[in-house]
Amino acid sequence: MKKSRIVQDLACFTIILTLLSLLPGGSLAARISSDHGNGNQNQYIEGAFVSYNETDNVGEKNSSESDVKQERKNLSTKNQNNVSDYKQERKQLEEELQLHKQEYNEAKEDFLKIKDRIRAKELDPNSEEALNATKFYLNASINYMISHLSIVESNMEYSSGNRTDEKVSAIDEKIKLLEVEKANAANASSQKELLVVVRSVREVWNDAEKISLSSAGQTVSEKIGEFLEKSENLSERLDVKVENLKETDVDTSEIEVKLASYISYIKSAQEKKVMADSLYSGENVTREDMRTANNYLRQSLNDISKANKLLREIFGELKNCETEVDNGTEARNLTKIREKRG
């Protein structure tokens, strides 16, 4: 009977370890570390906007790159301070995250040693030493989770996306629930009671992960939408520009081919965005749905990247065409002047 109880308690240890092992290499941890949703992808989107701004007025004689630089300098002091405050807060949160990660790794190592001793029948699973090791591991795991979610919450507040307050409140509620489970773990008197806490913690974590991934994806999707809206307006203006050049007998065939490809990529990016949004807004969204939606966004960003490259080429060729037209006009004017003088 005693042997059976030890086996059961050892099984509890194994389940606890399995349930919490999602943290070190967990998808949410990885995404936060790589700034998923708010970092790399947003950084790219910002790059896309910069390229749009830099080329927005190409062909209009009163504009130049210096105008764009001046526009950036005109950012309000308030916005600059917000960025500075965010970076400072982010740095502090990341330092705390690293400390909790180290604590988690140490607690896990101790927990594994206790498990080995129980397996070798050198230690009772419900002994004070075993319980303390389990509580330490559980407490470290929860602190690690809370650190991750604090970064998520900070990113959400800075993103200023749609329904930001609602999303921040949802993450804040998950953090509070984890704090409650920390107290429950401290009051537990057996491995089985701790197992109940672990299961609750995992449920809270999984819900938080879905909120985090959904929020990050929706924020990126919003920025993609803003860019695509500007891109559609830009393509119409480019059409007009090309038609005007054709009237001057300039060969615009290559530009037209690239413009058609540009419009095609923008359309494809829009379609991928719509498919992602339909998943983000669905009911009972699963992790698999989130992965699929995020993949659609990556495809959309890839289309934008290709469109962005073509956009630079198109404006470069437009400059050359306009120079050709200007040189031709200047040459004709000089000819007329010489004829009058002759």
Wavefront OBJ file of the C-alpha trace (Angstrom):
o trace
v 0.000 0.000 0.000
v 2.849 2.319 0.890
v 4.561 1.501 -2.397
v 1.371 2.349 -4.289
v 1.116 5.712 -2.512
v 4.714 6.546 -3.351
v 4.099 5.681 -7.002
v 1.013 7.896 -7.027
v 2.877 10.798 -5.441
v 5.753 10.319 -7.854
v 3.211 10.499 -10.654
v 2.051 13.827 -9.227
v 5.653 15.064 -9.427
v 5.869 13.986 -13.043
v 2.584 15.686 -13.926
v 3.632 18.896 -12.182
v 6.896 18.919 -14.101
v 5.092 18.229 -17.384
v 2.466 20.899 -16.860
v 5.013 23.593 -16.088
v 7.662 22.585 -18.601
v 5.937 24.760 -21.210
v 7.614 27.840 -19.759
v 11.304 27.750 -20.775
v 10.679 26.992 -24.431
v 7.020 27.890 -24.489
v 5.583 29.661 -27.489
v 4.585 32.748 -25.527
v 8.035 33.064 -23.990
v 9.638 32.777 -27.395
v 7.305 35.307 -28.950
v 7.799 37.824 -26.191
v 11.577 37.432 -26.348
v 11.510 38.149 -30.085
v 8.982 40.980 -29.682
v 6.355 39.139 -31.594
v 3.546 41.304 -32.818
v 5.050 44.558 -31.453
v 8.700 44.213 -32.294
v 10.136 42.734 -35.439
v 6.906 42.886 -37.419
v 6.029 46.357 -36.209
v 9.570 47.448 -36.922
v 9.111 46.267 -40.483
v 5.741 48.009 -40.802
v 7.329 51.238 -39.596
v 9.955 50.747 -42.282
v 7.221 50.363 -44.846
v 5.650 53.629 -43.756
v 8.996 55.390 -43.944
v 9.466 54.230 -47.509
v 5.989 55.464 -48.374
v 6.677 58.858 -46.835
v 10.026 59.143 -48.539
v 8.471 58.529 -51.948
v 5.064 60.034 -51.357
v 5.803 63.276 -53.151
v 8.418 62.187 -55.673
v 7.902 64.096 -58.892
v 6.585 67.194 -57.146
v 9.251 69.868 -57.418
v 8.596 71.392 -54.030
v 9.361 68.254 -52.062
v 12.536 66.413 -51.157
v 13.961 64.002 -48.620
v 14.694 66.946 -46.347
v 10.945 67.492 -46.030
v 10.561 63.991 -44.657
v 13.423 64.493 -42.209
v 11.902 67.745 -41.051
v 8.556 66.045 -40.555
v 10.182 63.489 -38.293
v 11.839 66.258 -36.276
v 8.430 67.808 -35.727
v 7.313 64.909 -33.569
v 5.944 66.286 -30.344
v 8.060 66.254 -27.207
v 5.255 64.343 -25.536
v 5.518 61.477 -28.017
v 9.287 61.384 -27.655
v 8.939 61.230 -23.880
v 6.434 58.403 -24.206
v 8.906 56.413 -26.266
v 11.663 57.098 -23.747
v 9.460 56.056 -20.812
v 8.434 52.885 -22.623
v 12.033 51.921 -23.379
v 13.040 52.505 -19.775
v 10.105 50.469 -18.488
v 10.806 47.721 -21.020
v 14.449 47.510 -19.952
v 13.448 47.165 -16.301
v 10.861 44.490 -17.091
v 13.355 42.518 -19.155
v 15.897 42.628 -16.340
v 13.255 41.302 -13.953
v 12.371 38.618 -16.472
v 15.967 37.401 -16.600
v 16.140 37.248 -12.803
v 12.936 35.200 -12.611
v 14.152 32.968 -15.416
v 17.319 32.204 -13.456
v 15.260 31.542 -10.328
v 12.986 29.252 -12.329
v 15.879 27.245 -13.753
v 17.409 26.787 -10.297
v 14.068 25.735 -8.795
v 13.481 23.264 -11.601
v 16.910 21.726 -11.093
v 16.213 21.247 -7.364
v 12.785 19.829 -8.172
v 14.307 17.229 -10.511
v 16.787 16.172 -7.832
v 13.938 15.669 -5.357
v 12.056 13.636 -7.940
v 15.094 11.367 -8.425
v 15.380 10.826 -4.666
v 11.703 9.916 -4.438
v 12.089 7.513 -7.340
v 15.000 5.893 -5.478
v 12.791 5.686 -2.359
v 15.183 7.905 -0.440
v 12.573 10.549 0.285
v 8.855 10.661 1.092
v 6.974 12.726 -1.532
v 4.998 14.506 1.174
v 7.976 15.219 3.362
v 8.664 18.817 4.249
v 11.744 18.846 2.000
v 9.825 17.522 -0.998
v 6.884 19.872 -0.459
v 9.164 22.889 -0.084
v 11.024 22.014 -3.291
v 7.731 21.684 -5.151
v 6.429 24.960 -3.755
v 9.672 26.712 -4.652
v 9.451 25.379 -8.208
v 5.791 26.336 -8.516
v 6.370 29.798 -7.060
v 9.324 30.409 -9.408
v 7.252 29.248 -12.378
v 4.424 31.627 -11.532
v 6.820 34.544 -11.044
v 8.337 33.761 -14.427
v 4.891 33.757 -16.021
v 3.944 37.037 -14.350
v 7.155 38.645 -15.654
v 6.282 37.588 -19.180
v 2.746 38.888 -18.881
v 3.975 42.202 -17.466
v 5.974 42.715 -20.674
v 2.922 41.766 -22.723
v 0.831 44.279 -20.779
v 3.422 47.007 -21.301
v 3.554 46.294 -25.041
v -0.230 46.481 -25.263
v -0.362 49.829 -23.488
v 2.287 51.262 -25.808
v 0.736 49.887 -28.986
v -2.423 52.019 -28.636
v -4.363 49.597 -30.821
v -8.097 49.050 -30.920
v -9.624 47.829 -27.651
v -6.266 48.294 -25.915
v -7.819 49.019 -22.525
v -9.901 45.871 -22.730
v -6.896 43.716 -23.615
v -4.733 45.255 -20.899
v -7.481 44.580 -18.348
v -7.699 40.966 -19.498
v -3.951 40.410 -19.031
v -4.014 42.250 -15.713
v -6.779 39.892 -14.562
v -4.625 36.873 -15.485
v -1.742 38.290 -13.471
v -4.038 38.679 -10.455
v -5.236 35.090 -10.843
v -1.645 33.879 -10.866
v -0.990 35.828 -7.673
v -3.951 34.033 -6.090
v -2.517 30.665 -7.140
v 0.802 31.619 -5.540
v -1.033 32.007 -2.233
v -2.837 28.697 -2.776
v 0.487 26.983 -3.411
v 1.954 28.418 -0.211
v -0.990 26.997 1.797
v -0.938 23.534 0.187
v -0.084 20.615 2.484
v 0.395 17.798 -0.056
v 1.568 17.088 -3.551
v -2.019 16.444 -4.649
v -3.100 19.872 -3.449
v -0.183 21.398 -5.318
v -1.238 19.482 -8.420
v -4.628 21.210 -8.278
v -2.840 24.562 -8.180
v -0.643 23.614 -11.126
v -3.651 22.706 -13.249
v -5.258 26.058 -12.470
v -2.030 27.872 -13.285
v -1.766 26.133 -16.624
v -5.341 27.101 -17.515
v -4.659 30.750 -16.670
v -1.424 30.666 -18.660
v -3.053 29.164 -21.729
v -5.794 31.812 -21.666
v -3.183 34.547 -21.278
v -1.214 33.152 -24.204
v -4.246 33.334 -26.489
v -4.977 36.910 -25.400
v -1.352 37.879 -25.963
v -1.061 36.315 -29.404
v -4.424 37.677 -30.494
v -3.583 41.195 -29.314
v -0.152 41.196 -30.937
v -1.585 39.916 -34.198
v -4.434 42.416 -34.235
v -2.031 45.292 -33.566
v 0.145 44.287 -36.498
v -2.972 43.791 -38.630
v -4.137 47.328 -37.826
v -0.805 48.753 -38.949
v -0.915 46.656 -42.098
v -4.392 48.034 -42.779
v -3.176 51.608 -42.431
v -0.349 50.966 -44.865
v -2.570 49.194 -47.390
v -5.061 52.057 -47.360
v -2.289 54.501 -48.228
v -0.952 52.096 -50.837
v -4.288 51.983 -52.656
v -4.380 55.779 -52.836
v -0.791 55.839 -53.997
v -1.384 53.346 -56.815
v -4.140 55.595 -58.197
v -1.794 58.577 -58.194
v 0.904 56.519 -59.882
v -1.549 55.552 -62.611
v -2.203 59.225 -63.303
v 1.521 59.972 -63.290
v 2.242 57.222 -65.802
v -0.549 58.422 -68.105
v 0.871 61.956 -68.030
v 4.311 60.641 -68.953
v 2.900 58.593 -71.816
v 1.465 61.798 -73.297
v 5.038 63.126 -73.539
v 6.049 60.097 -75.638
v 8.187 58.629 -72.826
v 8.420 54.816 -72.817
v 6.647 53.768 -69.580
v 6.153 50.074 -70.406
v 8.589 48.846 -67.751
v 7.057 51.087 -65.103
v 3.576 49.843 -66.006
v 4.650 46.215 -65.580
v 6.111 46.963 -62.157
v 3.070 48.982 -61.161
v 0.798 46.064 -62.063
v 2.938 43.766 -59.910
v 2.873 46.296 -57.079
v -0.926 46.441 -57.163
v -1.075 42.629 -57.248
v 1.105 42.308 -54.143
v -0.975 44.906 -52.290
v -4.159 43.026 -53.184
v -2.640 39.745 -51.996
v -1.518 41.364 -48.720
v -5.056 42.652 -48.173
v -6.537 39.184 -48.750
v -4.138 37.601 -46.228
v -4.973 40.320 -43.703
v -8.709 39.643 -44.071
v -8.166 35.919 -43.493
v -6.104 36.650 -40.366
v -8.714 39.071 -39.007
v -11.498 36.511 -39.452
v -9.581 34.104 -37.212
v -8.686 36.698 -34.577
v -12.327 37.758 -34.249
v -13.758 34.237 -34.185
v -15.369 32.633 -31.155
v -13.585 29.903 -29.174
v -10.287 30.677 -30.875
v -7.676 27.957 -30.413
v -3.902 28.145 -30.378
v -3.895 26.500 -33.785
v -6.172 29.299 -35.046
v -3.700 31.844 -33.674
v -0.789 30.139 -35.399
v -2.721 30.086 -38.674
v -3.687 33.754 -38.323
v -0.120 34.731 -37.518
v 1.066 32.839 -40.575
v -1.384 34.793 -42.728
v 0.081 38.014 -41.318
v 3.601 36.859 -42.106
v 2.496 36.185 -45.685
v 0.854 39.612 -45.824
v 4.045 41.244 -44.560
v 6.034 39.315 -47.141
v 3.757 40.645 -49.905
v 4.201 44.160 -48.528
v 7.960 43.684 -48.513
v 7.895 42.776 -52.209
v 5.528 45.642 -53.001
v 7.738 48.011 -51.053
v 10.793 46.995 -53.081
v 8.903 47.567 -56.319
v 7.694 50.938 -55.061
v 11.243 52.169 -54.645
v 12.120 50.952 -58.134
v 9.028 52.604 -59.620
v 9.814 55.980 -58.084
v 13.436 55.695 -59.145
v 12.363 55.141 -62.741
v 9.807 57.938 -62.500
v 12.617 60.281 -61.511
v 14.610 59.212 -64.533
v 11.606 59.691 -66.826
v 10.902 63.132 -65.423
v 14.551 64.073 -65.883
v 14.314 62.882 -69.483
v 11.196 64.977 -70.037
v 12.785 68.037 -68.404
v 15.965 67.654 -70.476
v 13.902 67.321 -73.636
v 11.881 70.402 -72.769
v 15.047 72.352 -71.996
v 16.631 71.260 -75.284
v 13.568 72.337 -77.259
v 13.524 75.700 -75.511
v 17.208 76.274 -76.314
v 16.571 75.378 -79.943
v 13.728 77.898 -80.117
v 15.951 80.584 -78.572
v 18.727 79.928 -81.079
v 16.243 80.000 -83.960
v 14.927 83.367 -82.834
v 18.460 84.748 -82.511
v 19.474 83.294 -85.868
l 1 2 3 4 5 6 7 8 9 10 11 12 13 14 15 16 17 18 19 20 21 22 23 24 25 26 27 28 29 30 31 32 33 34 35 36 37 38 39 40 41 42 43 44 45 46 47 48 49 50 51 52 53 54 55 56 57 58 59 60 61 62 63 64 65 66 67 68 69 70 71 72 73 74 75 76 77 78 79 80 81 82 83 84 85 86 87 88 89 90 91 92 93 94 95 96 97 98 99 100 101 102 103 104 105 106 107 108 109 110 111 112 113 114 115 116 117 118 119 120 121 122 123 124 125 126 127 128 129 130 131 132 133 134 135 136 137 138 139 140 141 142 143 144 145 146 147 148 149 150 151 152 153 154 155 156 157 158 159 160 161 162 163 164 165 166 167 168 169 170 171 172 173 174 175 176 177 178 179 180 181 182 183 184 185 186 187 188 189 190 191 192 193 194 195 196 197 198 199 200 201 202 203 204 205 206 207 208 209 210 211 212 213 214 215 216 217 218 219 220 221 222 223 224 225 226 227 228 229 230 231 232 233 234 235 236 237 238 239 240 241 242 243 244 245 246 247 248 249 250 251 252 253 254 255 256 257 258 259 260 261 262 263 264 265 266 267 268 269 270 271 272 273 274 275 276 277 278 279 280 281 282 283 284 285 286 287 288 289 290 291 292 293 294 295 296 297 298 299 300 301 302 303 304 305 306 307 308 309 310 311 312 313 314 315 316 317 318 319 320 321 322 323 324 325 326 327 328 329 330 331 332 333 334 335 336 337 338 339 340 341 342
